[in-house]
Amino acid sequence: MSIANTTLTTVATPIYTSSGSSATTVLYFHNTDGSSQSFNLYVVPNGQSVDTVHRVYGTKPVASQDTYIIDMEKLLLDNGDRLYANASANSAIVTTISYTSI
């Protein structure tokens, strides 16, 4: 397994790009801010641009100093598929993604 860490901004940016076929095992969204914040998560196929049609979590709230964990759903990704995310405030939410090659 491998780990990818990213600090989110208000602009949707890639937080993970699949190299070959891979699967996410868990995604953590930790709010380091002193107030409640939210995030969006997008799953974007290789060759496409991030768009609302790719959003799988929208404006998901995370309380101050809390962590939202996505571990029930495994995302199966092909080579070049990407996860994008953004937050309601710059540098308020950090992500940790655990993934494995398949």
C-alpha positions as CSV (number, residue, x, y, z in Angstrom):
1,M,0.0,0.0,0.0
2,S,1.0,3.6,-0.5
3,I,0.0,7.0,0.9
4,A,-0.6,10.4,-0.7
5,N,-1.1,13.6,1.4
6,T,-2.4,17.0,0.2
7,T,-3.5,20.2,1.7
8,L,-6.6,21.4,0.0
9,T,-7.3,24.9,-1.4
10,T,-10.6,26.4,-2.7
11,V,-9.7,25.3,-6.3
12,A,-10.3,21.7,-7.2
13,T,-6.8,20.2,-7.7
14,P,-5.6,16.6,-8.1
15,I,-5.0,14.8,-4.9
16,Y,-4.2,11.4,-6.4
17,T,-3.5,10.1,-9.9
18,S,-3.6,6.4,-10.6
19,S,-0.4,4.9,-12.0
20,G,-1.6,1.6,-13.6
21,S,-4.7,0.1,-12.1
22,S,-5.2,0.9,-8.4
23,A,-7.8,1.0,-5.6
24,T,-8.2,3.4,-2.8
25,T,-8.4,1.7,0.6
26,V,-9.3,4.7,2.7
27,L,-9.5,8.5,2.3
28,Y,-9.2,10.9,5.3
29,F,-10.2,14.5,5.2
30,H,-9.0,16.3,8.4
31,N,-10.1,19.8,9.3
32,T,-7.2,21.6,10.9
33,D,-9.1,24.9,11.1
34,G,-10.8,26.4,14.2
35,S,-14.2,26.3,12.6
36,S,-16.3,23.9,10.6
37,Q,-15.3,23.6,6.9
38,S,-16.4,21.5,4.0
39,F,-14.9,19.7,1.0
40,N,-15.9,18.4,-2.5
41,L,-14.4,15.2,-3.9
42,Y,-14.4,14.4,-7.7
43,V,-13.5,11.1,-9.5
44,V,-12.3,12.1,-13.0
45,P,-11.6,9.5,-15.7
46,N,-8.3,9.8,-17.6
47,G,-8.4,12.4,-20.3
48,Q,-11.4,14.4,-18.8
49,S,-11.4,17.6,-16.9
50,V,-12.9,18.0,-13.5
51,D,-16.6,19.0,-13.6
52,T,-19.7,18.7,-11.4
53,V,-20.6,15.5,-13.2
54,H,-17.6,13.9,-11.6
55,R,-18.5,15.0,-8.0
56,V,-19.1,12.1,-5.6
57,Y,-19.1,14.2,-2.3
58,G,-20.5,17.7,-2.4
59,T,-20.0,20.3,0.3
60,K,-19.4,17.6,2.9
61,P,-19.0,19.3,6.3
62,V,-16.2,18.5,8.7
63,A,-16.2,19.9,12.2
64,S,-13.2,21.8,13.6
65,Q,-10.4,19.4,14.4
66,D,-12.4,16.4,13.2
67,T,-11.8,13.9,10.4
68,Y,-14.2,12.6,7.8
69,I,-13.3,9.0,6.7
70,I,-14.3,7.3,3.5
71,D,-13.5,3.6,4.0
72,M,-16.7,1.7,3.0
73,E,-16.4,2.4,-0.7
74,K,-13.2,1.3,-2.6
75,L,-12.6,3.3,-5.8
76,L,-11.2,1.2,-8.6
77,L,-9.1,3.4,-10.9
78,D,-7.5,2.9,-14.2
79,N,-4.2,4.4,-15.4
80,G,-4.4,8.2,-15.4
81,D,-7.7,8.4,-13.5
82,R,-7.6,11.1,-10.9
83,L,-9.2,12.2,-7.6
84,Y,-9.7,15.9,-7.3
85,A,-10.8,17.8,-4.2
86,N,-11.3,21.3,-2.9
87,A,-12.3,22.9,0.4
88,S,-14.4,25.8,1.6
89,A,-11.2,27.6,2.9
90,N,-7.6,27.4,1.8
91,S,-5.3,25.2,4.0
92,A,-8.2,24.2,6.3
93,I,-8.5,20.5,5.2
94,V,-5.7,18.0,4.7
95,T,-6.2,14.7,2.9
96,T,-4.5,11.4,3.4
97,I,-5.2,8.7,0.8
98,S,-4.2,5.0,1.2
99,Y,-4.1,3.1,-2.1
100,T,-2.9,-0.2,-3.6
101,S,-2.0,-1.4,-7.0
102,I,-4.3,-4.1,-8.5
